[in-house]
Amino acid sequence: MTDTGRHTTAGPTADTRRDITADTGVDTDQDVGKSPERQIETDFCVVGGGPAGLTLALVLLRSGARVTLVERASSFDREYRGEILQPGGTALLDSLGVLAGARERGSHEHDRFQLVDRGRVLLDGDYRRLPGPHNHLLAIPQPHLLQELLEHCLRHDRFTYLGGTRVTGLLEEDGAVRGALCEGRGGRHAIVAHCVVGADGRYSKVRRLAGIGYTRLDVFDQDVLWFKLPAAGAPPRVVRVFLDGGNPVLTYASVPDGVQVGWTLPHKGYAALAAEGVDHVKRQICAAIPEYADLVRERIGALTDLTLLDVFAGGADRWVRDGLVLIGDSAHTHGPIGAQGINLAIQDAVAVHPILLASLRSRDARASFLGAFTLRRRPSVDSMTRIQRAQSRVMLSTGGFASMVRPALARVVSRSPVYRSMLKKIAYGDPGLRVSAELFVPGAASPA
């Protein structure tokens, strides 16, 4: 069976999941390895329904392309790593008309970033001094953003959304990727596409299936324990890194009325810490963020209240193959310092959009053609990695020597033109990047 029209399977709502289960009656656990039930012909197969994948799907759809998006999760009700948007990413989302709707679901603006050592502010990045209107950090839960992006995509007749579906293989011909095999509660599919886009995150299955290597860079040498606390009073409008007691701690206001906390640990150091028991862990956290000590004692009752994240940077050995492009974390992974993950993902989607359309028009999906994306984005991504490495040395280094030299170093850095330039780079990324709206096709979307 060949399908070239609109099709939606298990998505973010319970109603959608019920409809598809009733329509197919497929039990994927019992049907693994069988031949595909449906062949879907599309222009682009995007794997991964995160910020990168959904943003790319939307701009391609608005340009008249057929897009099939495969997302392993069946809903947005799960844990997410990051939720802070820098001004550059916020501006791009605004230009696409999705920011306002996402913000209506709940968000917090933050005016500045501060590095605080024993009550003394060492670095103070004032975002309100940047050009408006997006001169702030925006904390917005990823489900709010993803739901808004998906709803905009679903207005297009040429969109096929396969939620609750996992990629099981790539279709290849003469060494070129021609599509993907996938299965889920909507059945088994062979997706034939002009180009496959891997946007499925740092542990990308598409990258692995394509035989593309990955180099991990432990430049941060840190793990992070994430947890949320209720906000006492009005939520702060400042993203802060505290250095008060040993391991640095990141805090910021989180929707709806809490404080997100990230406590850094030496890489692979959690096991020894956890062996001391939850009370020992709580004492260490209280020493690091004394202003939240009472809430930590009250709210953290077990180690299961904490989520351990393995923080690392790295990148794919190449971002393109014949018939394949990797974007976002699938291509390059970044640590939490500087809140760059979502920003870079959105910028990748916007940057690769005109290249993919030109590839489709010319029917040329060779790596030599798609490599224009690497040339366009690699300098900006590598620059951000260098900035994050420098931030890590200044903010996360521990020990007596680091404690002695950090205040003096911070004073010098904060007063230099280099710091102001770096703040702009962190905030905006590639300043020349914009949405190629001139490629949009009037009337490409069906009525909302």
C-alpha positions in Angstrom: 0.0 0.0 0.0 1.4 3.4 -1.0 0.3 6.5 0.9 1.1 10.0 -0.3 -1.5 11.9 1.7 -1.9 13.1 5.3 -1.7 10.5 8.0 -1.4 10.9 11.8 -0.7 8.3 14.4 -0.2 8.3 18.1 0.4 11.9 19.0 0.2 14.1 22.0 -3.5 13.6 22.8 -5.4 10.6 24.2 -8.1 11.0 21.5 -5.5 10.5 18.7 -4.1 7.5 20.4 -7.5 5.8 20.7 -8.4 6.5 17.1 -5.2 5.0 15.7 -5.3 1.9 17.9 -8.9 1.3 16.8 -8.1 1.8 13.1 -5.1 -0.6 13.0 -5.3 -3.0 15.9 -1.6 -3.5 15.5 0.4 -5.0 18.4 4.0 -4.0 17.5 5.5 -6.2 20.2 4.2 -9.2 18.3 4.9 -8.0 14.7 8.6 -7.0 15.0 10.6 -8.0 11.9 7.7 -8.4 9.5 7.4 -6.7 6.1 6.0 -3.1 6.2 2.2 -2.7 6.0 2.4 0.7 4.3 4.8 2.5 2.1 4.8 6.3 2.5 6.2 8.5 -0.2 7.4 11.8 1.0 9.9 14.5 0.2 11.5 14.6 3.7 11.5 12.0 6.5 12.4 13.8 9.7 13.2 11.6 12.6 12.8 13.2 16.0 10.0 15.5 17.2 12.1 17.8 19.4 12.7 21.5 18.7 15.0 20.8 15.8 12.7 18.3 14.0 9.5 20.1 14.5 10.9 23.5 13.6 12.3 22.0 10.4 9.1 20.2 9.6 7.2 23.4 9.9 9.4 25.5 7.6 9.5 22.7 5.0 5.7 22.4 5.1 5.2 26.1 4.7 7.4 25.8 1.6 5.1 23.3 0.0 7.1 20.1 0.7 5.8 16.8 1.9 7.1 15.9 5.4 6.8 12.7 7.4 7.9 13.1 11.0 8.7 10.0 13.1 8.8 10.4 16.9 9.4 7.6 19.2 7.5 9.0 22.2 3.7 8.9 22.1 3.2 12.1 24.1 5.1 15.1 25.4 4.5 13.9 29.0 8.1 13.1 29.9 11.2 14.6 31.4 13.2 17.1 29.3 16.7 18.4 29.9 16.5 22.1 29.0 13.9 24.7 28.9 15.8 28.0 28.6 15.8 29.9 25.3 18.3 32.5 24.3 17.2 35.6 22.4 18.4 34.3 19.1 16.2 31.2 19.2 13.3 33.2 20.7 13.4 35.6 17.8 13.3 32.8 15.2 10.3 31.2 16.9 8.6 34.6 17.0 9.2 35.1 13.2 7.5 31.7 12.6 4.4 32.8 14.6 4.7 30.0 17.2 6.2 31.9 20.2 3.1 33.7 21.4 1.0 30.5 21.6 3.8 28.6 23.3 4.2 31.4 25.9 0.5 31.4 26.6 0.9 27.9 28.0 3.3 29.3 30.6 6.8 30.8 30.7 9.2 33.0 32.7 11.4 35.8 31.5 14.8 36.2 33.1 16.5 39.6 33.0 20.1 38.5 33.7 22.6 35.8 34.4 24.7 35.9 37.5 27.7 34.0 38.9 27.5 34.2 42.7 30.3 33.3 45.1 29.3 33.4 48.8 26.8 36.2 48.3 29.1 38.2 46.0 28.1 38.6 42.3 31.2 38.0 40.3 29.6 38.1 36.8 26.4 39.9 35.9 25.1 39.5 32.4 22.3 42.0 31.9 20.2 40.9 29.0 18.0 43.9 29.2 20.9 45.9 27.8 20.7 43.9 24.6 18.4 45.1 21.7 14.7 44.3 22.1 12.2 42.9 21.9 13.7 39.6 22.9 16.3 40.9 25.3 15.8 38.3 28.0 16.3 34.6 28.7 13.0 32.7 28.4 12.3 29.7 30.5 9.6 27.7 28.8 8.8 24.0 29.3 9.6 22.0 26.1 6.2 20.4 26.0 4.7 23.9 25.6 6.9 24.7 22.7 6.6 21.3 21.0 2.9 21.2 21.3 2.6 24.6 19.6 5.0 23.6 16.8 3.1 20.3 16.3 -0.2 22.0 16.1 1.1 24.3 13.4 2.4 21.4 11.5 -0.9 19.5 11.7 -2.6 22.3 9.8 -0.8 21.2 6.7 -2.3 18.5 4.4 1.2 17.3 3.3 2.2 16.4 6.9 2.3 12.8 8.1 3.0 12.5 11.9 4.0 9.1 13.2 4.0 9.4 17.0 4.8 6.4 19.2 6.9 5.1 16.3 10.6 4.1 16.2 13.0 3.9 13.4 14.3 0.3 12.8 16.4 0.8 9.7 17.4 2.9 6.8 16.5 2.3 3.2 19.7 2.4 1.1 20.5 2.2 -2.6 23.9 2.3 -4.1 25.3 3.7 -0.8 22.7 6.5 -0.6 20.0 6.8 2.0 16.5 6.6 0.3 14.2 6.5 3.3 13.6 4.7 6.6 11.8 1.7 8.1 9.8 2.2 11.2 7.2 0.6 13.4 4.8 1.6 16.1 1.3 1.4 17.2 0.3 2.8 13.8 1.8 -0.2 12.1 5.0 -0.9 10.2 6.0 1.7 7.5 8.6 2.0 4.8 9.1 5.7 4.2 10.6 6.5 0.9 12.0 10.0 0.9 14.2 12.4 -1.1 16.2 13.0 2.1 16.2 11.7 5.7 16.9 14.1 8.5 18.2 12.8 11.8 17.0 15.1 14.6 16.7 12.4 17.2 19.1 13.7 19.9 22.5 13.1 21.4 22.0 9.3 21.3 20.8 9.4 17.7 19.7 6.1 16.3 19.7 7.5 12.8 23.3 8.5 13.2 24.2 4.9 14.4 22.2 3.3 11.6 23.9 5.5 9.1 27.3 4.3 10.3 28.4 7.8 11.3 30.8 7.9 14.3 30.6 10.2 17.2 33.4 11.8 19.2 32.6 12.5 22.9 34.3 15.5 24.5 34.2 15.4 28.3 35.2 19.1 28.4 32.9 19.7 31.3 33.9 16.7 33.4 30.7 17.1 35.2 27.4 15.3 35.9 24.3 17.2 37.0 21.6 16.3 39.6 18.4 18.0 38.5 15.4 18.6 40.8 12.7 21.1 41.3 11.7 23.1 44.4 8.6 25.2 44.9 9.3 28.9 44.7 9.0 30.9 47.9 7.2 34.0 46.9 7.6 35.6 43.5 10.0 33.6 41.2 13.3 35.3 40.7 14.0 36.8 37.3 17.7 35.8 37.4 19.5 32.7 36.2 22.2 32.1 38.8 25.2 29.8 39.3 26.1 29.6 43.0 29.6 28.7 44.2 28.9 28.9 47.9 29.7 25.4 49.0 31.9 23.1 46.9 30.1 22.0 43.7 28.5 24.8 41.7 24.7 24.9 41.5 22.5 26.3 38.7 19.0 27.8 39.6 16.3 29.5 37.6 12.5 30.0 37.9 10.5 27.2 36.2 6.9 27.0 35.1 4.5 27.0 36.8 5.8 28.2 40.1 9.0 26.4 40.9 12.7 26.7 40.9 14.8 24.3 38.7 18.0 23.3 40.4 21.1 21.7 38.8 23.8 20.6 41.2 27.1 19.7 39.5 29.2 16.8 40.5 32.5 15.4 39.3 31.9 13.1 36.4 30.9 9.6 37.6 31.1 10.8 41.2 27.4 10.3 42.0 27.7 6.6 43.0 30.1 7.3 45.9 27.9 10.2 47.0 24.7 8.2 46.9 26.3 5.4 48.9 26.4 7.9 51.8 22.6 8.1 51.8 20.0 10.8 51.1 20.6 12.7 54.3 24.3 13.2 53.3 23.3 14.3 49.8 20.8 16.8 51.2 23.4 18.3 53.6 25.8 18.8 50.6 23.0 20.5 48.6 22.0 22.7 51.5 25.6 23.9 51.8 25.7 24.8 48.2 22.5 26.8 48.1 21.8 27.9 51.7 18.9 30.2 50.7 17.0 27.0 49.6 18.1 24.8 52.5 14.7 24.6 54.2 13.0 23.6 51.0 15.6 21.0 50.2 15.2 19.4 53.6 11.4 19.5 53.2 11.0 18.4 49.6 13.8 15.9 49.0 12.8 12.7 50.7 14.7 10.1 48.7 17.4 9.8 46.0 14.6 9.1 43.5 13.6 12.7 43.8 16.8 13.6 42.0 17.6 13.0 38.3 21.2 12.4 37.3 22.3 13.8 33.9 25.5 12.8 32.1 26.8 16.1 30.8 29.0 16.0 27.8 29.8 17.7 24.6 30.7 16.0 21.3 29.9 15.7 17.7 29.2 13.4 14.8 32.2 12.7 12.6 30.2 14.1 9.7 26.8 15.8 9.5 25.8 14.6 6.0 25.7 11.5 3.9 24.2 10.9 0.5 20.5 11.3 1.2 20.9 12.1 4.9 21.5 15.2 7.2 22.0 15.3 10.9 20.9 18.4 12.8 20.7 19.5 16.5 22.1 17.2 19.1 22.3 14.4 16.6 25.1 16.3 14.9 26.6 18.2 17.8 26.0 17.9 21.6 26.5 20.7 24.1 26.5 20.9 27.9 24.0 23.0 29.9 26.4 26.0 30.4 25.1 28.9 28.4 21.7 27.3 27.6 22.6 26.6 24.0 20.9 23.2 23.2 17.5 24.4 22.1 18.9 27.6 20.5 21.4 25.7 18.3 18.7 23.1 17.4 16.3 25.8 16.1 19.1 27.6 14.3 20.1 24.3 12.6 16.6 23.8 11.4 16.4 27.3 10.0 19.8 27.1 8.3 19.2 23.7 6.6 15.7 24.6 5.3 16.8 26.5 2.1 19.5 23.9 1.4 17.0 21.0 1.6 14.6 22.8 -0.7 17.3 23.5 -3.2 18.3 19.8 -3.0 14.7 18.8 -3.7 14.3 21.1 -6.6 17.5 19.9 -8.2 16.8 16.3 -7.2 20.4 16.2 -5.8 20.7 14.7 -2.3 24.4 13.9 -2.6 26.6 14.7 0.4 28.5 17.1 -1.8 25.3 19.2 -2.2 24.0 18.8 1.4 27.4 19.6 2.8 26.5 23.3 2.4 24.8 22.9 5.7 28.0 21.9 7.4 29.8 24.8 5.9 27.1 27.2 7.0 26.8 25.9 10.6 30.1 24.4 11.6 31.9 27.7 12.4 29.1 28.9 14.7 28.8 25.6 16.5 32.5 25.2 17.0 32.7 28.8 18.3 29.9 28.0 20.8 31.8 24.9 22.0 34.9 27.0 22.7 32.8 29.6 24.6 31.2 26.8 26.7 34.7 25.4 27.4 35.8 28.8 28.7 32.6 29.3 30.7 33.1 25.9 32.3 36.6 26.8 33.4 35.5 30.0 35.0 32.2 28.8 36.6 32.6 25.1 37.4 36.2 24.7 38.4 36.5 23.7 42.1 39.4 23.6 44.5 41.4 26.1 46.5 43.3 27.6 43.6 40.2 28.1 41.6 38.4 29.8 44.5 41.3 32.2 44.9 41.8 33.3 41.3 38.1 33.2 40.2 37.1 36.6 41.8 40.0 38.5 40.2 39.5 36.7 36.9 35.8 37.5 36.9 36.4 41.2 37.6 38.8 41.4 34.7 36.5 39.5 32.3 33.3 41.3 33.3 34.9 44.8 32.5 36.4 43.9 29.2 34.9 44.3 25.7 35.5 40.6 25.2 32.8 39.8 27.8 30.2 42.0 26.2 31.0 40.5 22.8 30.8 37.0 24.3 27.4 37.8 25.9 26.1 38.8 22.5 27.5 35.6 20.9 25.9 33.5 23.7 22.5 35.4 23.3 22.2 35.4 19.5 24.6 32.7 18.1 24.8 33.4 14.4 23.5 37.0 13.9 23.1 36.6 10.2 20.7 33.6 10.4 17.0 34.3 9.6 14.0 32.3 8.5 13.9 32.1 4.6 10.2 33.2 4.5 10.6 34.1 0.9 10.5 30.3 0.2 7.1 29.9 1.8 4.2 29.0 -0.5 1.0 31.1 0.0 -1.9 28.9 1.1 0.4 25.9 1.9 -1.5 25.3 5.1 -5.0 24.0 5.4 -7.4 26.0 7.6 -6.7 25.7 11.3 
